[in-house]
C-alpha cells in the first residue's frame, strides 16, 4: 500500500505538471483561482479546479463525483464528518450526497474531477443491480486512480471512445471493490420503467412535468417510481429533471447569454429560481461560476 501511495503522488505531480502553470509554481501558491472545464463527452464532465480558501458552499450533484487531489490538502464535509485528501488519494462522492469544498492550507488546492452519470456505471451490468455505495469518500486505490487518470490526464481533448469504455469498466469495478457490500438486484420491470422515465425527463426537461405524466408512461405509482429511480440512478425524478435544466443553463452561460435569458430558456420560473437551484447543485452562484470558468489557469 505504501508503494501504491507513492506512485499515486508521483502520478498527481505528473498530472499537475502537465498544466501550463506547472506544479512548481503551484507549490509556491502562486496560481490564480479558476476552473478549467473540458468538453463534455457522453454526458461525462471533467474539470480542473484551483482555489485558495473556501471554494464551494454545501451542494449536491446527481452524478458520481470522482476526483484526484493533485496539490495541497482537499478538505470537505461529507455525511456529517470533516474529510481530508492529500495528493495520491481518490475522492468518491455518491450521487445526491451533500458536500462542500475548501483548501486545507494556505498553499491552495488543485484537483481534477469527473462527474459521472450513474447510468454509465449501471450500464456495466445492464442496470440489473443497485448503484455501488462507497462509505469512505477518501480512498487509496491504485486501480481506481489509474482508471481516473486515464481520462483526466488530458483535458484538452475528448477521450477516445475505446479509452472511455475501458475506463468506465475499471471505475465501476473500483467502486464495487470499495463499496464492499453486495449490491441488491433490480427487477426487469422496474429497470424498464425507470429508464423510460429518465428518457422522458431528458426529452422534455424545459417544460412542466407532473407525477401523473410519469405514472402514465411507466405504469408505476409515483412512490414506487421514486423508490426505484433512486435505487437505479441515485437521485429522485425531480432532482434529475432540475439537473438536466442546469446542464442546459451552463451551456447557455458559456455562450455569453444573460442570466435572465438563461433562466427562461432552461425552464426555470425566473432568475432567482435559477440562481437558487444553481447554488444548491454546484456550491456557487452562476456569476461566480462564470468568473472561475473564465479565470486563467
C-alpha positions as CSV (number, residue, x, y, z in Angstrom):
1,X,0.0,0.0,0.0
2,X,2.9,2.4,0.7
3,X,4.3,1.8,-2.8
4,X,0.8,2.5,-4.3
5,X,0.6,5.7,-2.3
6,X,4.0,6.9,-3.6
7,X,3.0,6.0,-7.1
8,X,-0.2,7.9,-6.7
9,X,1.7,11.0,-5.5
10,X,4.1,10.8,-8.5
11,X,1.1,10.5,-10.8
12,X,-0.5,13.5,-9.2
13,X,2.6,15.5,-9.7
14,X,2.7,14.4,-13.4
15,X,-0.9,15.5,-13.9
16,X,-0.4,18.9,-12.3
17,X,2.8,19.5,-14.1
18,X,1.0,18.8,-17.4
19,X,-0.9,22.1,-16.9
20,X,0.6,25.2,-18.4
21,X,1.4,26.7,-15.0
22,X,3.3,23.7,-13.8
23,X,3.5,22.1,-10.3
24,X,6.5,24.1,-9.2
25,X,4.6,27.4,-9.5
26,X,1.5,25.7,-7.8
27,X,3.6,24.5,-4.9
28,X,4.5,28.1,-4.2
29,X,0.9,29.1,-4.0
30,X,1.3,31.5,-7.0
31,X,-1.6,30.2,-9.1
32,X,-4.9,32.1,-9.7
33,X,-8.2,30.7,-8.6
34,X,-10.1,29.3,-11.5
35,X,-11.7,26.3,-13.3
36,X,-10.8,24.5,-16.4
37,X,-13.8,22.7,-18.0
38,X,-13.3,20.1,-20.6
39,X,-15.7,19.4,-23.5
40,X,-18.4,17.0,-22.2
41,X,-18.3,13.5,-23.7
42,X,-21.2,11.1,-23.4
43,X,-22.6,13.1,-20.5
44,X,-19.3,12.9,-18.6
45,X,-18.0,16.3,-17.4
46,X,-14.3,16.8,-16.5
47,X,-12.8,19.8,-14.7
48,X,-9.7,21.1,-13.0
49,X,-10.3,23.4,-10.1
50,X,-7.7,25.7,-8.4
51,X,-8.5,27.8,-5.5
52,X,-7.5,29.1,-2.1
53,X,-9.8,29.1,1.0
54,X,-13.4,28.1,0.7
55,X,-14.2,27.1,-2.9
56,X,-17.8,25.7,-2.7
57,X,-20.7,26.0,-0.3
58,X,-22.7,22.9,0.6
59,X,-24.3,21.4,-2.6
60,X,-25.0,18.0,-4.2
61,X,-24.8,16.5,-7.7
62,X,-26.9,13.8,-9.3
63,X,-23.7,12.2,-10.6
64,X,-20.8,10.4,-9.0
65,X,-18.1,13.0,-8.4
66,X,-14.8,11.2,-8.6
67,X,-11.6,13.1,-8.2
68,X,-7.8,13.2,-7.9
69,X,-6.1,15.6,-5.4
70,X,-3.1,17.0,-7.2
71,X,-1.7,19.7,-4.9
72,X,-2.5,20.8,-1.3
73,X,-5.0,19.4,1.1
74,X,-8.5,18.9,-0.1
75,X,-11.0,19.3,2.8
76,X,-14.7,18.9,2.7
77,X,-17.6,18.0,4.9
78,X,-19.5,14.8,3.9
79,X,-22.0,12.7,5.7
80,X,-21.6,14.6,8.9
81,X,-17.8,14.5,9.2
82,X,-14.9,16.6,8.0
83,X,-12.7,14.8,5.4
84,X,-9.2,15.4,4.2
85,X,-7.4,14.3,1.0
86,X,-3.8,14.6,0.0
87,X,-2.1,14.0,-3.4
88,X,-2.3,10.3,-4.3
89,X,-5.9,9.9,-2.9
90,X,-9.1,9.3,-4.8
91,X,-12.3,11.2,-3.9
92,X,-15.5,9.3,-4.2
93,X,-18.8,11.2,-3.7
94,X,-22.0,9.3,-4.2
95,X,-24.9,11.0,-6.1
96,X,-27.1,13.3,-4.1
97,X,-24.8,13.4,-1.0
98,X,-24.3,17.0,0.3
99,X,-20.7,18.2,0.5
100,X,-18.7,21.4,0.3
101,X,-15.1,22.0,-0.6
102,X,-12.1,24.0,0.6
103,X,-8.3,24.2,0.5
104,X,-7.0,22.9,3.8
105,X,-3.8,25.0,3.8
106,X,-2.7,28.5,2.7
107,X,-0.8,26.8,-0.2
108,X,-4.2,26.4,-2.0
109,X,-5.7,23.4,-3.7
110,X,-5.6,21.8,-7.2
111,X,-7.6,18.8,-8.1
112,X,-9.3,17.2,-11.1
113,X,-12.8,15.8,-11.0
114,X,-15.0,13.7,-13.3
115,X,-18.8,13.9,-12.9
116,X,-20.0,10.5,-14.0
117,X,-23.7,9.9,-14.7
118,X,-24.9,6.9,-12.6
119,X,-26.5,5.2,-15.6
120,X,-23.0,4.7,-17.1
121,X,-22.0,2.7,-14.0
122,X,-25.3,0.9,-14.0
123,X,-24.9,0.0,-17.7
124,X,-21.8,-2.1,-16.9
125,X,-24.1,-4.9,-15.6
126,X,-27.2,-4.0,-17.6
127,X,-28.8,-2.0,-14.8
128,X,-29.6,-5.2,-13.0
129,X,-28.3,-4.0,-9.6
130,X,-28.4,-1.0,-7.3
131,X,-25.5,1.5,-7.5
132,X,-22.4,0.8,-5.5
133,X,-22.1,3.0,-2.5
134,X,-18.6,3.8,-1.1
135,X,-18.9,4.9,2.5
136,X,-15.4,6.4,2.8
137,X,-15.1,9.3,0.4
138,X,-11.3,9.3,0.5
139,X,-9.7,6.1,-0.6
140,X,-6.3,4.8,-1.6
141,X,-6.9,2.5,-4.6
142,X,-4.2,2.3,-7.3
143,X,-6.5,0.7,-9.8
144,X,-9.2,3.3,-9.4
145,X,-6.6,6.1,-9.5
146,X,-5.2,4.8,-12.8
147,X,-8.6,4.5,-14.4
148,X,-9.5,8.1,-13.5
149,X,-6.1,9.4,-14.5
150,X,-6.5,7.8,-18.0
151,X,-9.5,10.2,-18.7
152,X,-8.4,13.2,-16.5
153,X,-4.8,13.4,-17.8
154,X,-5.7,15.3,-20.9
155,X,-8.5,17.9,-20.6
156,X,-7.7,19.5,-23.9
157,X,-9.1,16.6,-26.0
158,X,-12.2,14.4,-25.8
159,X,-11.2,10.9,-24.7
160,X,-11.2,8.2,-27.3
161,X,-14.4,6.1,-27.1
162,X,-12.5,2.9,-26.6
163,X,-10.4,4.5,-23.8
164,X,-13.5,5.8,-22.1
165,X,-15.3,2.5,-22.3
166,X,-12.3,0.7,-20.7
167,X,-12.0,3.4,-18.0
168,X,-15.8,3.1,-17.2
169,X,-15.4,-0.7,-16.7
170,X,-12.4,-0.2,-14.4
171,X,-14.1,2.6,-12.5
172,X,-17.2,0.5,-11.9
173,X,-15.0,-2.3,-10.7
174,X,-13.2,0.0,-8.4
175,X,-16.4,1.4,-6.9
176,X,-17.8,-2.1,-6.3
177,X,-14.5,-3.1,-4.7
178,X,-14.5,-0.1,-2.4
179,X,-18.2,-0.5,-1.6
180,X,-17.6,-4.0,-0.3
181,X,-21.2,-5.0,0.3
182,X,-23.2,-7.0,-2.4
183,X,-25.5,-4.8,-4.5
184,X,-29.2,-5.6,-4.5
185,X,-30.9,-6.8,-7.6
186,X,-33.4,-4.7,-9.5
187,X,-36.3,-6.3,-11.4
188,X,-36.5,-6.1,-15.2
189,X,-39.9,-4.3,-14.9
190,X,-38.6,-1.7,-12.5
191,X,-35.5,-1.2,-14.7
192,X,-37.6,-0.6,-17.8
193,X,-39.9,1.8,-16.0
194,X,-37.0,3.9,-14.6
195,X,-35.2,4.1,-17.9
196,X,-38.4,5.1,-19.6
197,X,-39.0,7.9,-17.0
198,X,-35.4,9.0,-17.4
199,X,-35.7,9.3,-21.2
200,X,-38.9,11.3,-20.8
201,X,-37.3,13.7,-18.3
202,X,-34.4,14.3,-20.7
203,X,-36.5,14.9,-23.7
204,X,-39.0,17.3,-22.0
205,X,-36.8,18.9,-19.4
206,X,-37.7,22.5,-20.3
207,X,-41.5,22.1,-19.6
208,X,-43.6,21.4,-16.6
209,X,-43.7,17.6,-15.8
210,X,-46.1,16.2,-13.2
211,X,-46.2,13.0,-11.3
212,X,-49.2,11.9,-13.4
213,X,-47.1,12.2,-16.5
214,X,-44.5,9.7,-15.2
215,X,-47.1,7.4,-13.8
216,X,-48.8,7.2,-17.2
217,X,-45.7,6.3,-19.2
218,X,-44.1,3.9,-16.6
219,X,-47.1,2.1,-15.2
220,X,-45.7,2.6,-11.6
221,X,-47.3,4.8,-9.0
222,X,-45.3,7.9,-8.1
223,X,-43.9,6.5,-4.8
224,X,-42.7,3.2,-6.3
225,X,-41.2,5.1,-9.2
226,X,-39.3,7.4,-6.8
227,X,-38.0,4.4,-4.8
228,X,-36.8,2.5,-7.9
229,X,-35.5,5.6,-9.6
230,X,-33.2,6.4,-6.7
231,X,-32.0,2.8,-6.5
232,X,-31.0,2.7,-10.1
233,X,-29.9,6.3,-10.7
234,X,-29.0,7.6,-7.3
235,X,-31.4,10.5,-7.2
236,X,-35.1,11.5,-7.4
237,X,-37.0,12.2,-10.7
238,X,-37.4,15.8,-9.6
239,X,-33.7,16.3,-9.0
240,X,-32.9,14.5,-12.2
241,X,-35.1,17.0,-14.1
242,X,-33.6,20.0,-12.4
243,X,-30.1,18.9,-13.1
244,X,-30.9,18.5,-16.8
245,X,-32.1,22.0,-16.8
246,X,-29.0,23.2,-15.1
247,X,-26.8,21.4,-17.7
248,X,-28.6,23.3,-20.4
249,X,-28.2,26.5,-18.4
250,X,-24.4,26.0,-18.1
251,X,-24.1,25.5,-21.8
252,X,-26.0,28.8,-22.4
253,X,-23.9,30.6,-19.9
254,X,-20.7,29.5,-21.6
255,X,-22.0,31.2,-24.8
256,X,-22.4,34.6,-23.0
257,X,-26.2,34.6,-22.5
258,X,-27.5,36.8,-19.7
259,X,-28.9,35.2,-16.5
260,X,-32.5,36.2,-17.1
261,X,-32.5,34.7,-20.6
262,X,-30.7,31.6,-19.4
263,X,-33.3,31.0,-16.7
264,X,-36.2,31.4,-19.1
265,X,-34.7,29.2,-21.8
266,X,-33.7,26.4,-19.4
267,X,-37.2,26.1,-17.9
268,X,-36.9,28.0,-14.6
269,X,-39.6,30.3,-13.2
270,X,-37.2,33.3,-13.1
271,X,-33.6,34.3,-12.5
272,X,-33.9,34.0,-8.7
273,X,-35.3,30.5,-9.0
274,X,-32.5,29.6,-11.4
275,X,-29.8,31.0,-9.1
276,X,-31.1,29.2,-6.1
277,X,-31.0,25.8,-7.8
278,X,-27.6,26.5,-9.4
279,X,-26.1,27.2,-6.0
280,X,-27.6,24.1,-4.5
281,X,-26.2,22.0,-7.3
282,X,-22.7,23.5,-7.7
283,X,-21.9,25.3,-4.5
284,X,-21.7,28.8,-6.1
285,X,-23.8,31.3,-7.9
286,X,-23.9,31.3,-11.7
287,X,-22.0,34.6,-11.7
288,X,-19.1,33.2,-9.7
289,X,-19.1,30.0,-11.9
290,X,-18.6,32.2,-14.9
291,X,-15.8,34.2,-13.3
292,X,-13.9,31.0,-12.3
293,X,-14.6,29.3,-15.7
294,X,-13.0,32.3,-17.4
295,X,-10.1,32.6,-14.9
296,X,-6.6,31.9,-16.2
297,X,-5.1,28.6,-15.1
